[in-house]
Amino acid sequence: MESSAIRHGVRRAIAACQNTSKRRALHQSSRCLATPAQGEGIKAAAPIRFSSNRNQFSKGRPRAQLIEDDDAGSARRGRDGRFGDQRLLRNIRIIPASPSYFTATPRMTDDMLHLSQLLRRYQTLPVLPPGEAPRVAWKTRQQYKIEVLEPVRAKDYNMILTLLKRLNYIHRSLIPAEVTQTLEKYKRLVQPHLNKPKPIEIDQYGRARAVGKRKTSTAAVFLVEGDGQCLINNKSLTNYFGRLHDRECALWALKATERLNKYNVWALVRGGGLTGQAEAITLGVGKALLAHEPDLKPALRKAGVLTRDPRRVERKKPGKLKARKMPAWVKR
């Protein structure tokens, strides 16, 4: 009887060892029972309040209570603010001061955006007719590049100049102060067109004194009403200039306006050759004649006697016959 019971128990043990599901259940049950189900001093942890859960817990609570709770939490963290205000840091978003902070040319880009914004804001204002805008000498690209300390391409600076010229066409009586201040920022310190020459005045003897220059020649010309006499360095016109071309060139301003027999010319000339001296006298006579009769300005300008000729003679180079003429043996 005992032997049969022992055989039955051994068979059950072998069957349990061969069946993995029963062995796992037995192991798990033994592992769970290894720790006592109820122990002394064991308590549940407090719930974690994440930032996403804060709004869930704050629903239905008054705002004053929420602020009071946050202040209490800050006081618990420390009055000296070592750890900072976590609530404030969660709501802060650091934004660059300039919208083009991360570009290679932030200052130039900001200027272009500012000018575009002004043009969009005031583009409906009346503008001046074409060609009647005030003359302005804008800063060069090199000057602007030194001012902003950034690499400025010619294409980008041309876009800035286009915006400036368009804003400069706004009517003077309606142009806003904001636009005027912005335009002043891009103007040169010295405006060349504002430097006007001193007007030639007629003295008490009826003489108008003007100075003319050509190449290295300088002529001081005195023009007074008379019968057509002409003295150059205390010599007559025919004695001083042997060539007919130089004589006609010296008095071309009077001949072009048909004033040869109405004025007397006295000139003091020095430097250069005869041709340069004759052309210097031409410019001086034209300026002096304009002081007597300002209405002749269109005719004198058309005759080309009010503008100095800046051309100079090109000097001879070593090894050449003239300025650019090569010797004959070189051509061979």
C-alpha positions, 0 to 999 in steps of 0.5 A: 500500500505504501509502495503504491502511494510512493509511486503515485507521488513520484509520478505527480512530481515528474509530471509537474516538472515536465509541465512548464506552465505549472512550473511557472505558476508555482514559481510565481506564486512562491515569489509573490509569497516571499514578501509579506502581503501586509508590512508595517510602515509601508505607505503609498507615494504622493502623486507626481504633479507634472506641468501637463497635469497642473492645468487638470488640477487647477480647473475650477479653482480661482486665480487668486488661489492658484497665485497663492499656491505658487507663491507658497511654493516659491517660499518653500523653494527659498526666499533668495530665489536660488532655484528661480521661479519655475512657473515663470521659466515655463512661460518665458520664450527667448526671442531675438531683438532683431528678426534677422539675428541669425542672418549674416548681415543683420543690420543691413537686413534690418535697414532694408526691412525698415525702409520697406515698411515705411514705403508700404505705410506711406506709399499712398501719399502724393509724390513729386513729378519725375525729375523734381525730387530734391537732389541728394548725395547718398552714402556710397556702398563703401561708406555704408559698409564701414558704418554697419561693419558687415559685408554688403553686396552691390545688389543689396545696396542698390535695393536700399538706394531704390527704396530711398529714392522712392521715399525721397519723391514724397511731396515735401509738404506731406512727408512724415517726420519719420521718413525725413529722419530716416533719409537723413541717416543715409545722406552724406555729411557733405552734399556737393550740390549745395556748394554753389560758387560765389556769384560774380559781381560788377564793381563800381567801374562796371567791370566783371572779373572772372577766372578761367583755367585750361590745362596748366593755363590760368587767365584773369579776365575783366569785361566792361562795356565798350567798343570791342577792344581786347588786350591780353597781357598789355598786347593786342589780340593779333599781336599775342596770338599768331594763329587765327584759331586761337584768336577766335577761340579767345573771343568765342563767347562774344562771337556766339552771342553777337556781342563783339562790338559791345564789350572790351576785354582785358586779360592777364594770362600765364602758364601753359601754351598759347592754345591752353591760354586761349581756351582759358580766356574763353571760359573767363569771358563766358563767366564775365559775360554771364554776370552782365547779362544772366539771360544769355546763360542758355546760349552760352551753355549751348556754345560750350563756354561755361564748362571747363575742359578737364582734358590734359595732354598725355605725356610721352613715354620712354621708348616711344616717339610720342605718347603712344606712337611706337618706333618703326622698327617695333612695327616690323 
